[in-house]
Amino acid sequence: MAEQINMFATEIEDLIVKDVRRRAHCGEFKSIRVYKIADGQIPETNWNCVNNIDYGGADKRVCDEALREVVPRMQRQYRLV
């Protein structure tokens, strides 16, 4: 596993929101909340964000598709401190 970058929850949340907003029909995506999980609960990460999403006026289906790509990638890149 590659070395992960330590980040605070708000930093990870901001990165996710910015990435999702770049997708078509997701410009109004509001926020997502990450929370710490036990090491090993999900391989290669110590955080998750399920059920803590505010879609705003964005298309939920399209944003969920984006999140399915964005979140696992960021979970591999960033470690919650």
C-alpha positions as CSV (number, residue, x, y, z in Angstrom):
1,M,0.0,0.0,0.0
2,A,1.3,3.5,-0.9
3,E,1.9,5.9,1.9
4,Q,-1.2,7.9,2.8
5,I,-1.3,11.7,3.4
6,N,-2.6,12.6,6.9
7,M,-5.6,15.1,6.7
8,F,-8.3,16.4,9.0
9,A,-11.9,15.5,8.3
10,T,-12.8,19.0,7.0
11,E,-9.9,18.8,4.5
12,I,-11.0,15.4,3.1
13,E,-14.6,16.6,3.0
14,D,-13.7,19.7,1.0
15,L,-11.7,17.6,-1.5
16,I,-14.6,15.2,-2.0
17,V,-17.1,18.1,-2.5
18,K,-14.8,19.9,-5.0
19,D,-14.3,16.7,-7.0
20,V,-18.0,15.8,-7.1
21,R,-19.0,19.4,-8.1
22,R,-16.9,19.2,-11.2
23,R,-19.2,16.5,-12.6
24,A,-22.2,17.3,-14.8
25,H,-25.4,17.9,-12.8
26,C,-23.5,18.0,-9.5
27,G,-22.6,21.7,-9.2
28,E,-25.0,22.2,-6.4
29,F,-23.7,19.3,-4.3
30,K,-23.5,20.8,-0.7
31,S,-21.5,18.6,1.7
32,I,-20.4,15.2,2.9
33,R,-19.2,14.2,6.4
34,V,-16.5,11.7,7.0
35,Y,-16.0,9.8,10.2
36,K,-13.2,7.7,11.7
37,I,-13.6,3.9,11.6
38,A,-11.4,1.2,13.1
39,D,-8.3,0.2,11.2
40,G,-9.0,-2.8,9.1
41,Q,-12.8,-2.3,9.0
42,I,-12.4,-1.3,5.4
43,P,-9.1,-2.3,3.8
44,E,-6.6,0.6,3.3
45,T,-8.6,3.3,5.1
46,N,-9.6,4.6,8.5
47,W,-12.6,6.7,7.5
48,N,-15.9,6.5,5.7
49,C,-18.8,8.8,4.8
50,V,-22.0,6.7,4.3
51,N,-25.3,8.4,5.1
52,N,-23.8,11.8,5.8
53,I,-24.5,13.5,2.5
54,D,-26.3,16.8,1.6
55,Y,-27.0,16.8,-2.2
56,G,-28.4,20.3,-2.2
57,G,-30.0,20.8,-5.6
58,A,-27.7,18.4,-7.4
59,D,-28.9,15.2,-9.1
60,K,-28.6,12.5,-6.4
61,R,-28.1,9.6,-8.8
62,V,-25.3,11.3,-10.7
63,C,-23.6,12.4,-7.5
64,D,-23.8,8.9,-6.1
65,E,-22.1,7.6,-9.2
66,A,-19.4,10.2,-8.7
67,L,-19.0,9.3,-5.0
68,R,-18.6,5.6,-5.9
69,E,-15.5,6.6,-7.8
70,V,-14.2,9.5,-5.7
71,V,-14.5,8.1,-2.2
72,P,-12.6,4.9,-2.6
73,R,-9.8,6.7,-4.5
74,M,-9.5,9.3,-1.7
75,Q,-9.7,6.6,1.0
76,R,-6.5,5.1,-0.5
77,Q,-4.8,8.5,-0.7
78,Y,-5.7,10.1,2.6
79,R,-5.7,9.0,6.3
80,L,-8.0,10.8,8.8
81,V,-6.1,12.3,11.7
